């Protein structure tokens, strides 16, 4: 088991980094203060569901 401990630790660190980046991206994609067109384009590029439209952007007040 000790021979794989370093590889396991590296994989866990990579996974933690990936989870943090995913959380940051998700927060940005669903933040209505950012341009809906940009958020939608990025989600589409990454193969993610499009962010929901908000009442403010539907009224054109963004």
PyMOL Python script that loads the backbone (N, CA, C, O; Angstrom):
from pymol import cmd

cmd.read_pdbstr("""\
ATOM      1  N   UNK A   1       0.825  -1.197   0.000  1.00  0.00           N
ATOM      2  CA  UNK A   1       0.000   0.000   0.000  1.00  0.00           C
ATOM      3  C   UNK A   1       0.866   1.256   0.000  1.00  0.00           C
ATOM      4  O   UNK A   1       0.508   2.236  -0.654  1.00  0.00           O
ATOM      5  N   UNK A   2       1.971   1.259   0.698  1.00  0.00           N
ATOM      6  CA  UNK A   2       2.825   2.447   0.778  1.00  0.00           C
ATOM      7  C   UNK A   2       3.385   2.853  -0.578  1.00  0.00           C
ATOM      8  O   UNK A   2       3.611   4.038  -0.825  1.00  0.00           O
ATOM      9  N   UNK A   3       3.610   1.885  -1.454  1.00  0.00           N
ATOM     10  CA  UNK A   3       4.177   2.214  -2.759  1.00  0.00           C
ATOM     11  C   UNK A   3       3.221   3.045  -3.605  1.00  0.00           C
ATOM     12  O   UNK A   3       3.652   3.734  -4.529  1.00  0.00           O
ATOM     13  N   UNK A   4       1.932   2.987  -3.299  1.00  0.00           N
ATOM     14  CA  UNK A   4       0.940   3.740  -4.071  1.00  0.00           C
ATOM     15  C   UNK A   4       0.444   4.979  -3.331  1.00  0.00           C
ATOM     16  O   UNK A   4      -0.397   5.710  -3.852  1.00  0.00           O
ATOM     17  N   UNK A   5       0.947   5.220  -2.142  1.00  0.00           N
ATOM     18  CA  UNK A   5       0.464   6.334  -1.330  1.00  0.00           C
ATOM     19  C   UNK A   5       0.708   7.682  -2.015  1.00  0.00           C
ATOM     20  O   UNK A   5      -0.166   8.549  -1.989  1.00  0.00           O
ATOM     21  N   UNK A   6       1.859   7.868  -2.616  1.00  0.00           N
ATOM     22  CA  UNK A   6       2.166   9.138  -3.277  1.00  0.00           C
ATOM     23  C   UNK A   6       1.261   9.362  -4.481  1.00  0.00           C
ATOM     24  O   UNK A   6       0.787  10.476  -4.706  1.00  0.00           O
ATOM     25  N   UNK A   7       1.021   8.316  -5.250  1.00  0.00           N
ATOM     26  CA  UNK A   7       0.150   8.430  -6.415  1.00  0.00           C
ATOM     27  C   UNK A   7      -1.293   8.708  -5.982  1.00  0.00           C
ATOM     28  O   UNK A   7      -1.994   9.498  -6.614  1.00  0.00           O
ATOM     29  N   UNK A   8      -1.722   8.068  -4.924  1.00  0.00           N
ATOM     30  CA  UNK A   8      -3.069   8.290  -4.411  1.00  0.00           C
ATOM     31  C   UNK A   8      -3.224   9.727  -3.909  1.00  0.00           C
ATOM     32  O   UNK A   8      -4.240  10.370  -4.174  1.00  0.00           O
ATOM     33  N   UNK A   9      -2.227  10.228  -3.191  1.00  0.00           N
ATOM     34  CA  UNK A   9      -2.257  11.609  -2.694  1.00  0.00           C
ATOM     35  C   UNK A   9      -2.305  12.595  -3.862  1.00  0.00           C
ATOM     36  O   UNK A   9      -3.045  13.577  -3.814  1.00  0.00           O
ATOM     37  N   UNK A  10      -1.533  12.343  -4.892  1.00  0.00           N
ATOM     38  CA  UNK A  10      -1.532  13.216  -6.065  1.00  0.00           C
ATOM     39  C   UNK A  10      -2.904  13.208  -6.750  1.00  0.00           C
ATOM     40  O   UNK A  10      -3.402  14.255  -7.164  1.00  0.00           O
ATOM     41  N   UNK A  11      -3.504  12.032  -6.864  1.00  0.00           N
ATOM     42  CA  UNK A  11      -4.832  11.924  -7.472  1.00  0.00           C
ATOM     43  C   UNK A  11      -5.876  12.655  -6.632  1.00  0.00           C
ATOM     44  O   UNK A  11      -6.757  13.320  -7.178  1.00  0.00           O
ATOM     45  N   UNK A  12      -5.784  12.536  -5.310  1.00  0.00           N
ATOM     46  CA  UNK A  12      -6.717  13.244  -4.429  1.00  0.00           C
ATOM     47  C   UNK A  12      -6.547  14.752  -4.545  1.00  0.00           C
ATOM     48  O   UNK A  12      -7.535  15.487  -4.536  1.00  0.00           O
ATOM     49  N   UNK A  13      -5.320  15.216  -4.652  1.00  0.00           N
ATOM     50  CA  UNK A  13      -5.067  16.646  -4.823  1.00  0.00           C
ATOM     51  C   UNK A  13      -5.614  17.153  -6.159  1.00  0.00           C
ATOM     52  O   UNK A  13      -6.196  18.236  -6.230  1.00  0.00           O
ATOM     53  N   UNK A  14      -5.422  16.361  -7.217  1.00  0.00           N
ATOM     54  CA  UNK A  14      -5.956  16.730  -8.526  1.00  0.00           C
ATOM     55  C   UNK A  14      -7.475  16.793  -8.490  1.00  0.00           C
ATOM     56  O   UNK A  14      -8.073  17.702  -9.065  1.00  0.00           O
ATOM     57  N   UNK A  15      -8.095  15.844  -7.826  1.00  0.00           N
ATOM     58  CA  UNK A  15      -9.551  15.826  -7.715  1.00  0.00           C
ATOM     59  C   UNK A  15     -10.051  17.044  -6.935  1.00  0.00           C
ATOM     60  O   UNK A  15     -11.053  17.649  -7.315  1.00  0.00           O
ATOM     61  N   UNK A  16      -9.377  17.403  -5.868  1.00  0.00           N
ATOM     62  CA  UNK A  16      -9.765  18.580  -5.090  1.00  0.00           C
ATOM     63  C   UNK A  16      -9.665  19.848  -5.938  1.00  0.00           C
ATOM     64  O   UNK A  16     -10.535  20.716  -5.874  1.00  0.00           O
ATOM     65  N   UNK A  17      -8.607  19.946  -6.725  1.00  0.00           N
ATOM     66  CA  UNK A  17      -8.439  21.093  -7.614  1.00  0.00           C
ATOM     67  C   UNK A  17      -9.561  21.136  -8.643  1.00  0.00           C
ATOM     68  O   UNK A  17     -10.132  22.194  -8.906  1.00  0.00           O
ATOM     69  N   UNK A  18      -9.871  19.985  -9.221  1.00  0.00           N
ATOM     70  CA  UNK A  18     -10.949  19.897 -10.214  1.00  0.00           C
ATOM     71  C   UNK A  18     -12.282  20.309  -9.598  1.00  0.00           C
ATOM     72  O   UNK A  18     -13.046  21.046 -10.221  1.00  0.00           O
ATOM     73  N   UNK A  19     -12.568  19.849  -8.401  1.00  0.00           N
ATOM     74  CA  UNK A  19     -13.830  20.202  -7.738  1.00  0.00           C
ATOM     75  C   UNK A  19     -13.915  21.700  -7.470  1.00  0.00           C
ATOM     76  O   UNK A  19     -14.983  22.294  -7.624  1.00  0.00           O
ATOM     77  N   UNK A  20     -12.817  22.311  -7.076  1.00  0.00           N
ATOM     78  CA  UNK A  20     -12.819  23.756  -6.821  1.00  0.00           C
ATOM     79  C   UNK A  20     -13.048  24.528  -8.114  1.00  0.00           C
ATOM     80  O   UNK A  20     -13.809  25.495  -8.129  1.00  0.00           O
ATOM     81  N   UNK A  21     -12.409  24.121  -9.180  1.00  0.00           N
ATOM     82  CA  UNK A  21     -12.604  24.796 -10.469  1.00  0.00           C
ATOM     83  C   UNK A  21     -14.032  24.631 -10.957  1.00  0.00           C
ATOM     84  O   UNK A  21     -14.616  25.565 -11.504  1.00  0.00           O
ATOM     85  N   UNK A  22     -14.591  23.454 -10.763  1.00  0.00           N
ATOM     86  CA  UNK A  22     -15.976  23.197 -11.156  1.00  0.00           C
ATOM     87  C   UNK A  22     -16.922  24.103 -10.367  1.00  0.00           C
ATOM     88  O   UNK A  22     -17.852  24.677 -10.934  1.00  0.00           O
ATOM     89  N   UNK A  23     -16.687  24.230  -9.074  1.00  0.00           N
ATOM     90  CA  UNK A  23     -17.526  25.089  -8.230  1.00  0.00           C
ATOM     91  C   UNK A  23     -17.428  26.551  -8.678  1.00  0.00           C
ATOM     92  O   UNK A  23     -18.436  27.255  -8.733  1.00  0.00           O
ATOM     93  N   UNK A  24     -16.219  27.000  -8.995  1.00  0.00           N
ATOM     94  CA  UNK A  24     -16.019  28.378  -9.444  1.00  0.00           C
ATOM     95  C   UNK A  24     -16.742  28.616 -10.767  1.00  0.00           C
ATOM     96  O   UNK A  24     -17.404  29.639 -10.940  1.00  0.00           O
ATOM     97  N   UNK A  25     -16.616  27.686 -11.687  1.00  0.00           N
ATOM     98  CA  UNK A  25     -17.273  27.802 -12.989  1.00  0.00           C
ATOM     99  C   UNK A  25     -18.787  27.799 -12.836  1.00  0.00           C
ATOM    100  O   UNK A  25     -19.476  28.605 -13.461  1.00  0.00           O
ATOM    101  N   UNK A  26     -19.303  26.908 -12.020  1.00  0.00           N
ATOM    102  CA  UNK A  26     -20.745  26.826 -11.816  1.00  0.00           C
ATOM    103  C   UNK A  26     -21.278  28.126 -11.221  1.00  0.00           C
ATOM    104  O   UNK A  26     -22.328  28.619 -11.633  1.00  0.00           O
ATOM    105  N   UNK A  27     -20.555  28.673 -10.261  1.00  0.00           N
ATOM    106  CA  UNK A  27     -20.965  29.945  -9.655  1.00  0.00           C
ATOM    107  C   UNK A  27     -21.012  31.047 -10.705  1.00  0.00           C
ATOM    108  O   UNK A  27     -21.964  31.826 -10.749  1.00  0.00           O
ATOM    109  N   UNK A  28     -19.991  31.113 -11.545  1.00  0.00           N
ATOM    110  CA  UNK A  28     -19.941  32.145 -12.585  1.00  0.00           C
ATOM    111  C   UNK A  28     -21.068  31.971 -13.594  1.00  0.00           C
ATOM    112  O   UNK A  28     -21.721  32.943 -13.973  1.00  0.00           O
ATOM    113  N   UNK A  29     -21.300  30.728 -14.032  1.00  0.00           N
ATOM    114  CA  UNK A  29     -22.329  30.476 -15.041  1.00  0.00           C
ATOM    115  C   UNK A  29     -23.723  30.863 -14.555  1.00  0.00           C
ATOM    116  O   UNK A  29     -24.570  31.259 -15.356  1.00  0.00           O
ATOM    117  N   UNK A  30     -23.963  30.754 -13.270  1.00  0.00           N
ATOM    118  CA  UNK A  30     -25.301  31.024 -12.744  1.00  0.00           C
ATOM    119  C   UNK A  30     -25.414  32.377 -12.063  1.00  0.00           C
ATOM    120  O   UNK A  30     -26.403  32.649 -11.382  1.00  0.00           O
ATOM    121  N   UNK A  31     -24.406  33.231 -12.240  1.00  0.00           N
ATOM    122  CA  UNK A  31     -24.431  34.566 -11.655  1.00  0.00           C
ATOM    123  C   UNK A  31     -25.076  35.526 -12.652  1.00  0.00           C
ATOM    124  O   UNK A  31     -24.481  35.824 -13.687  1.00  0.00           O
ATOM    125  N   UNK A  32     -26.280  36.015 -12.358  1.00  0.00           N
ATOM    126  CA  UNK A  32     -26.988  36.863 -13.324  1.00  0.00           C
ATOM    127  C   UNK A  32     -26.347  38.219 -13.557  1.00  0.00           C
ATOM    128  O   UNK A  32     -26.771  38.942 -14.458  1.00  0.00           O
ATOM    129  N   UNK A  33     -25.339  38.591 -12.774  1.00  0.00           N
ATOM    130  CA  UNK A  33     -24.681  39.876 -13.032  1.00  0.00           C
ATOM    131  C   UNK A  33     -23.762  39.806 -14.244  1.00  0.00           C
ATOM    132  O   UNK A  33     -23.360  40.842 -14.774  1.00  0.00           O
ATOM    133  N   UNK A  34     -23.422  38.595 -14.690  1.00  0.00           N
ATOM    134  CA  UNK A  34     -22.622  38.431 -15.899  1.00  0.00           C
ATOM    135  C   UNK A  34     -23.549  38.313 -17.099  1.00  0.00           C
ATOM    136  O   UNK A  34     -24.691  37.873 -16.969  1.00  0.00           O
ATOM    137  N   UNK A  35     -23.064  38.699 -18.246  1.00  0.00           N
ATOM    138  CA  UNK A  35     -23.835  38.686 -19.483  1.00  0.00           C
ATOM    139  C   UNK A  35     -24.374  37.291 -19.786  1.00  0.00           C
ATOM    140  O   UNK A  35     -23.617  36.321 -19.828  1.00  0.00           O
ATOM    141  N   UNK A  36     -25.690  37.197 -19.999  1.00  0.00           N
ATOM    142  CA  UNK A  36     -26.329  35.907 -20.259  1.00  0.00           C
ATOM    143  C   UNK A  36     -25.794  35.265 -21.539  1.00  0.00           C
ATOM    144  O   UNK A  36     -25.626  34.047 -21.592  1.00  0.00           O
ATOM    145  N   UNK A  37     -25.527  36.061 -22.557  1.00  0.00           N
ATOM    146  CA  UNK A  37     -25.005  35.518 -23.809  1.00  0.00           C
ATOM    147  C   UNK A  37     -23.642  34.874 -23.595  1.00  0.00           C
ATOM    148  O   UNK A  37     -23.375  33.795 -24.122  1.00  0.00           O
ATOM    149  N   UNK A  38     -22.784  35.525 -22.829  1.00  0.00           N
ATOM    150  CA  UNK A  38     -21.451  34.973 -22.549  1.00  0.00           C
ATOM    151  C   UNK A  38     -21.558  33.706 -21.715  1.00  0.00           C
ATOM    152  O   UNK A  38     -20.867  32.722 -21.980  1.00  0.00           O
ATOM    153  N   UNK A  39     -22.431  33.730 -20.700  1.00  0.00           N
ATOM    154  CA  UNK A  39     -22.593  32.547 -19.851  1.00  0.00           C
ATOM    155  C   UNK A  39     -23.146  31.371 -20.651  1.00  0.00           C
ATOM    156  O   UNK A  39     -22.711  30.233 -20.471  1.00  0.00           O
ATOM    157  N   UNK A  40     -24.098  31.646 -21.527  1.00  0.00           N
ATOM    158  CA  UNK A  40     -24.693  30.602 -22.350  1.00  0.00           C
ATOM    159  C   UNK A  40     -23.671  30.034 -23.333  1.00  0.00           C
ATOM    160  O   UNK A  40     -23.596  28.820 -23.523  1.00  0.00           O
ATOM    161  N   UNK A  41     -22.888  30.908 -23.953  1.00  0.00           N
ATOM    162  CA  UNK A  41     -21.872  30.462 -24.912  1.00  0.00           C
ATOM    163  C   UNK A  41     -20.816  29.592 -24.234  1.00  0.00           C
ATOM    164  O   UNK A  41     -20.400  28.575 -24.789  1.00  0.00           O
ATOM    165  N   UNK A  42     -20.384  29.985 -23.047  1.00  0.00           N
ATOM    166  CA  UNK A  42     -19.392  29.194 -22.327  1.00  0.00           C
ATOM    167  C   UNK A  42     -19.964  27.840 -21.934  1.00  0.00           C
ATOM    168  O   UNK A  42     -19.293  26.819 -22.083  1.00  0.00           O
ATOM    169  N   UNK A  43     -21.180  27.819 -21.441  1.00  0.00           N
ATOM    170  CA  UNK A  43     -21.816  26.552 -21.074  1.00  0.00           C
ATOM    171  C   UNK A  43     -21.932  25.644 -22.299  1.00  0.00           C
ATOM    172  O   UNK A  43     -21.670  24.444 -22.221  1.00  0.00           O
ATOM    173  N   UNK A  44     -22.323  26.223 -23.412  1.00  0.00           N
ATOM    174  CA  UNK A  44     -22.458  25.450 -24.651  1.00  0.00           C
ATOM    175  C   UNK A  44     -21.105  24.901 -25.099  1.00  0.00           C
ATOM    176  O   UNK A  44     -21.009  23.742 -25.502  1.00  0.00           O
ATOM    177  N   UNK A  45     -20.076  25.715 -25.031  1.00  0.00           N
ATOM    178  CA  UNK A  45     -18.731  25.303 -25.410  1.00  0.00           C
ATOM    179  C   UNK A  45     -18.247  24.130 -24.553  1.00  0.00           C
ATOM    180  O   UNK A  45     -17.583  23.220 -25.049  1.00  0.00           O
ATOM    181  N   UNK A  46     -18.585  24.163 -23.271  1.00  0.00           N
ATOM    182  CA  UNK A  46     -18.150  23.120 -22.344  1.00  0.00           C
ATOM    183  C   UNK A  46     -19.100  21.939 -22.277  1.00  0.00           C
ATOM    184  O   UNK A  46     -18.849  20.983 -21.543  1.00  0.00           O
ATOM    185  N   UNK A  47     -20.190  21.992 -23.035  1.00  0.00           N
ATOM    186  CA  UNK A  47     -21.146  20.894 -23.027  1.00  0.00           C
ATOM    187  C   UNK A  47     -21.985  20.824 -21.764  1.00  0.00           C
ATOM    188  O   UNK A  47     -22.423  19.749 -21.355  1.00  0.00           O
ATOM    189  N   UNK A  48     -22.207  21.991 -21.143  1.00  0.00           N
ATOM    190  CA  UNK A  48     -22.991  22.058 -19.918  1.00  0.00           C
ATOM    191  C   UNK A  48     -24.373  22.625 -20.222  1.00  0.00           C
ATOM    192  O   UNK A  48     -24.568  23.273 -21.251  1.00  0.00           O
ATOM    193  N   UNK A  49     -25.337  22.384 -19.328  1.00  0.00           N
ATOM    194  CA  UNK A  49     -26.660  22.978 -19.538  1.00  0.00           C
ATOM    195  C   UNK A  49     -26.575  24.501 -19.524  1.00  0.00           C
ATOM    196  O   UNK A  49     -25.779  25.081 -18.786  1.00  0.00           O
ATOM    197  N   UNK A  50     -27.385  25.127 -20.329  1.00  0.00           N
ATOM    198  CA  UNK A  50     -27.394  26.595 -20.387  1.00  0.00           C
ATOM    199  C   UNK A  50     -27.901  27.150 -19.065  1.00  0.00           C
ATOM    200  O   UNK A  50     -28.787  26.563 -18.444  1.00  0.00           O
ATOM    201  N   UNK A  51     -27.345  28.281 -18.630  1.00  0.00           N
ATOM    202  CA  UNK A  51     -27.832  28.906 -17.405  1.00  0.00           C
ATOM    203  C   UNK A  51     -29.260  29.407 -17.591  1.00  0.00           C
ATOM    204  O   UNK A  51     -29.658  29.786 -18.693  1.00  0.00           O
ATOM    205  N   UNK A  52     -30.003  29.405 -16.528  1.00  0.00           N
ATOM    206  CA  UNK A  52     -31.387  29.857 -16.587  1.00  0.00           C
ATOM    207  C   UNK A  52     -31.439  31.365 -16.773  1.00  0.00           C
ATOM    208  O   UNK A  52     -30.621  32.105 -16.227  1.00  0.00           O
ATOM    209  N   UNK A  53     -32.404  31.799 -17.544  1.00  0.00           N
ATOM    210  CA  UNK A  53     -32.654  33.220 -17.694  1.00  0.00           C
ATOM    211  C   UNK A  53     -33.247  33.727 -16.378  1.00  0.00           C
ATOM    212  O   UNK A  53     -33.872  32.964 -15.642  1.00  0.00           O
ATOM    213  N   UNK A  54     -33.054  34.982 -16.092  1.00  0.00           N
ATOM    214  CA  UNK A  54     -33.590  35.559 -14.865  1.00  0.00           C
ATOM    215  C   UNK A  54     -34.602  36.647 -15.213  1.00  0.00           C
ATOM    216  O   UNK A  54     -34.575  37.174 -16.326  1.00  0.00           O
ATOM    217  N   UNK A  55     -35.486  36.992 -14.291  1.00  0.00           N
ATOM    218  CA  UNK A  55     -36.462  38.053 -14.592  1.00  0.00           C
ATOM    219  C   UNK A  55     -35.802  39.356 -15.016  1.00  0.00           C
ATOM    220  O   UNK A  55     -36.330  40.046 -15.889  1.00  0.00           O
ATOM    221  N   UNK A  56     -34.657  39.720 -14.423  1.00  0.00           N
ATOM    222  CA  UNK A  56     -33.981  40.971 -14.803  1.00  0.00           C
ATOM    223  C   UNK A  56     -33.504  40.950 -16.238  1.00  0.00           C
ATOM    224  O   UNK A  56     -33.618  41.958 -16.936  1.00  0.00           O
ATOM    225  N   UNK A  57     -32.972  39.826 -16.699  1.00  0.00           N
ATOM    226  CA  UNK A  57     -32.460  39.794 -18.078  1.00  0.00           C
ATOM    227  C   UNK A  57     -33.616  39.728 -19.068  1.00  0.00           C
ATOM    228  O   UNK A  57     -33.488  40.218 -20.190  1.00  0.00           O
ATOM    229  N   UNK A  58     -34.729  39.140 -18.681  1.00  0.00           N
ATOM    230  CA  UNK A  58     -35.885  39.088 -19.588  1.00  0.00           C
ATOM    231  C   UNK A  58     -36.465  40.474 -19.820  1.00  0.00           C
ATOM    232  O   UNK A  58     -36.992  40.753 -20.897  1.00  0.00           O
ATOM    233  N   UNK A  59     -36.374  41.347 -18.818  1.00  0.00           N
ATOM    234  CA  UNK A  59     -36.890  42.711 -18.957  1.00  0.00           C
ATOM    235  C   UNK A  59     -35.882  43.625 -19.627  1.00  0.00           C
ATOM    236  O   UNK A  59     -36.195  44.773 -19.945  1.00  0.00           O
ATOM    237  N   UNK A  60     -34.681  43.127 -19.842  1.00  0.00           N
ATOM    238  CA  UNK A  60     -33.671  43.940 -20.499  1.00  0.00           C
ATOM    239  C   UNK A  60     -33.023  44.934 -19.561  1.00  0.00           C
ATOM    240  O   UNK A  60     -32.520  45.961 -20.017  1.00  0.00           O
ATOM    241  N   UNK A  61     -33.016  44.662 -18.245  1.00  0.00           N
ATOM    242  CA  UNK A  61     -32.431  45.602 -17.300  1.00  0.00           C
ATOM    243  C   UNK A  61     -31.018  45.212 -16.908  1.00  0.00           C
ATOM    244  O   UNK A  61     -30.450  45.795 -15.984  1.00  0.00           O
ATOM    245  N   UNK A  62     -30.451  44.247 -17.587  1.00  0.00           N
ATOM    246  CA  UNK A  62     -29.082  43.824 -17.223  1.00  0.00           C
ATOM    247  C   UNK A  62     -28.071  44.731 -17.838  1.00  0.00           C
ATOM    248  O   UNK A  62     -26.870  44.537 -17.647  1.00  0.00           O
TER     249      UNK A  62
END
""", "prot")
cmd.dss("prot")
cmd.show_as("cartoon", "prot")
cmd.util.cbc("prot")
cmd.orient("prot")
